[in-house]
Amino acid sequence: MRARARRFWLIVISGVILVGAVGLTLTALSSQVQLFYTPADLVARGGAETGEHARIGGLVQMGSVQTLENGELRFVVEDAGGEIAVAYDGFVPDLFREGQGVVANGVFTDAYTFDANELLAKHDENYIPREIEDTLREQGVYRGDEAGS
Protein backbone atom coordinates (compact mmCIF):
# COMPACT_ATOMS: atom_id res chain seq x y z
CA MET A 1 0.00 0.00 0.00
CA ARG A 2 2.87 2.34 0.68
CA ALA A 3 4.15 2.16 -2.93
CA ARG A 4 0.62 2.73 -4.20
CA ALA A 5 0.18 5.84 -2.02
CA ARG A 6 3.56 7.18 -3.11
CA ARG A 7 2.64 6.70 -6.77
CA PHE A 8 -0.73 8.40 -6.19
CA TRP A 9 0.89 11.48 -4.64
CA LEU A 10 3.53 11.57 -7.38
CA ILE A 11 0.78 11.64 -10.01
CA VAL A 12 -1.18 14.32 -8.11
CA ILE A 13 1.89 16.55 -7.68
CA SER A 14 2.92 16.05 -11.32
CA GLY A 15 -0.61 16.97 -12.42
CA VAL A 16 -0.61 20.15 -10.31
CA ILE A 17 2.78 21.17 -11.71
CA LEU A 18 1.60 20.48 -15.27
CA VAL A 19 -1.61 22.48 -14.81
CA GLY A 20 0.40 25.36 -13.29
CA ALA A 21 2.88 25.35 -16.18
CA VAL A 22 0.10 25.34 -18.78
CA GLY A 23 -1.69 28.15 -16.93
CA LEU A 24 1.45 30.30 -16.79
CA THR A 25 2.16 29.67 -20.48
CA LEU A 26 -1.36 30.64 -21.52
CA THR A 27 -1.24 33.78 -19.37
CA ALA A 28 2.08 34.83 -20.91
CA LEU A 29 0.86 34.16 -24.45
CA SER A 30 -2.44 35.99 -23.98
CA SER A 31 -0.59 39.17 -22.99
CA GLN A 32 1.45 38.94 -26.21
CA VAL A 33 -1.50 38.42 -28.56
CA GLN A 34 -2.24 41.40 -30.76
CA LEU A 35 -5.35 41.22 -32.89
CA PHE A 36 -5.59 42.52 -36.46
CA TYR A 37 -8.71 44.44 -37.48
CA THR A 38 -10.02 45.93 -40.68
CA PRO A 39 -12.60 48.72 -40.50
CA ALA A 40 -15.28 46.21 -41.55
CA ASP A 41 -14.28 43.92 -38.64
CA LEU A 42 -14.76 46.79 -36.18
CA VAL A 43 -18.16 47.72 -37.58
CA ALA A 44 -19.24 44.06 -37.34
CA ARG A 45 -18.27 43.85 -33.66
CA GLY A 46 -19.55 47.31 -32.73
CA GLY A 47 -16.17 49.01 -32.35
CA ALA A 48 -13.13 48.37 -30.18
CA GLU A 49 -12.65 48.72 -26.45
CA THR A 50 -10.81 51.83 -25.25
CA GLY A 51 -7.21 50.89 -24.47
CA GLU A 52 -7.26 47.75 -26.63
CA HIS A 53 -3.91 47.11 -28.33
CA ALA A 54 -4.23 45.98 -31.95
CA ARG A 55 -3.09 46.25 -35.54
CA ILE A 56 -5.38 47.78 -38.11
CA GLY A 57 -5.18 47.67 -41.87
CA GLY A 58 -6.91 49.09 -44.91
CA LEU A 59 -6.55 51.88 -47.43
CA VAL A 60 -5.70 55.49 -46.56
CA GLN A 61 -8.85 57.43 -47.43
CA MET A 62 -8.45 60.00 -50.22
CA GLY A 63 -8.42 63.57 -48.84
CA SER A 64 -8.09 62.47 -45.21
CA VAL A 65 -4.35 63.02 -44.59
CA GLN A 66 -3.55 66.03 -42.40
CA THR A 67 -0.27 67.02 -40.76
CA LEU A 68 -0.82 69.14 -37.66
CA GLU A 69 1.51 71.95 -36.54
CA ASN A 70 3.06 69.69 -33.90
CA GLY A 71 3.97 67.17 -36.63
CA GLU A 72 1.25 64.68 -35.77
CA LEU A 73 -0.22 62.89 -38.77
CA ARG A 74 -3.97 62.27 -38.90
CA PHE A 75 -5.74 60.19 -41.50
CA VAL A 76 -8.59 57.73 -42.00
CA VAL A 77 -8.16 54.03 -42.79
CA GLU A 78 -11.07 52.62 -44.76
CA ASP A 79 -12.36 49.58 -46.54
CA ALA A 80 -15.74 48.75 -48.06
CA GLY A 81 -17.20 48.16 -44.60
CA GLY A 82 -16.11 51.11 -42.46
CA GLU A 83 -13.60 53.74 -41.36
CA ILE A 84 -11.10 54.20 -38.52
CA ALA A 85 -9.61 57.60 -37.61
CA VAL A 86 -5.86 57.33 -36.94
CA ALA A 87 -3.41 59.66 -35.19
CA TYR A 88 0.31 58.99 -35.60
CA ASP A 89 3.41 60.82 -34.40
CA GLY A 90 6.59 59.33 -35.79
CA PHE A 91 8.53 58.46 -38.92
CA VAL A 92 6.26 58.36 -41.97
CA PRO A 93 7.27 55.73 -44.56
CA ASP A 94 8.08 56.95 -48.09
CA LEU A 95 5.26 54.85 -49.54
CA PHE A 96 2.59 56.31 -47.25
CA ARG A 97 0.03 58.18 -49.33
CA GLU A 98 -3.69 58.45 -49.94
CA GLY A 99 -5.26 55.48 -51.65
CA GLN A 100 -2.42 53.11 -50.62
CA GLY A 101 -2.55 50.19 -48.22
CA VAL A 102 -1.38 50.75 -44.67
CA VAL A 103 -0.99 48.72 -41.48
CA ALA A 104 -0.82 50.56 -38.15
CA ASN A 105 0.15 49.19 -34.75
CA GLY A 106 -1.13 50.90 -31.60
CA VAL A 107 -4.05 51.35 -29.21
CA PHE A 108 -7.69 52.38 -29.56
CA THR A 109 -8.59 55.63 -27.80
CA ASP A 110 -12.28 54.94 -28.41
CA ALA A 111 -14.41 52.57 -30.51
CA TYR A 112 -13.30 53.92 -33.92
CA THR A 113 -10.26 56.09 -33.11
CA PHE A 114 -6.75 54.65 -33.14
CA ASP A 115 -3.49 56.06 -31.77
CA ALA A 116 -0.72 54.43 -33.82
CA ASN A 117 2.85 54.00 -32.62
CA GLU A 118 4.05 52.21 -35.77
CA LEU A 119 3.05 52.73 -39.39
CA LEU A 120 3.77 50.33 -42.24
CA ALA A 121 3.00 51.21 -45.85
CA LYS A 122 2.21 48.33 -48.17
CA HIS A 123 3.79 48.04 -51.60
CA ASP A 124 3.78 45.71 -54.58
CA GLU A 125 6.57 43.47 -55.87
CA ASN A 126 7.90 46.23 -58.20
CA TYR A 127 8.77 48.63 -55.36
CA ILE A 128 12.26 50.16 -55.42
CA PRO A 129 13.39 52.24 -52.41
CA ARG A 130 13.89 55.93 -53.23
CA GLU A 131 17.62 55.84 -52.44
CA ILE A 132 18.23 52.94 -54.84
CA GLU A 133 16.08 54.56 -57.53
CA ASP A 134 18.13 57.79 -57.23
CA THR A 135 21.39 55.83 -57.51
CA LEU A 136 20.13 53.95 -60.58
CA ARG A 137 19.08 57.24 -62.19
CA GLU A 138 22.54 58.72 -61.54
CA GLN A 139 24.11 55.68 -63.17
CA GLY A 140 21.73 55.93 -66.13
CA VAL A 141 20.37 52.40 -65.71
CA TYR A 142 16.96 53.12 -64.15
CA ARG A 143 14.16 51.67 -66.30
CA GLY A 144 11.19 53.07 -64.37
CA ASP A 145 7.77 51.64 -65.20
CA GLU A 146 9.14 49.39 -67.94
CA ALA A 147 10.97 47.30 -65.28
CA GLY A 148 7.84 45.25 -64.67
CA SER A 149 7.33 44.55 -68.40
Secondary structure, 3 states (H helix, E strand, C coil): CHHHHHHHHHHHHHHHHHHHHHHHHHHHHHHHCCEEECHHHHHHHCCCCCCCEEEEEEEECCCCCEECCCCCEEEEEEECCEEEEEEECCCCCCCCCCCCEEEEEEEEEECCEEEEEEEEECCCCCCCCHHHHHHHHHHCCCCHHHHHC
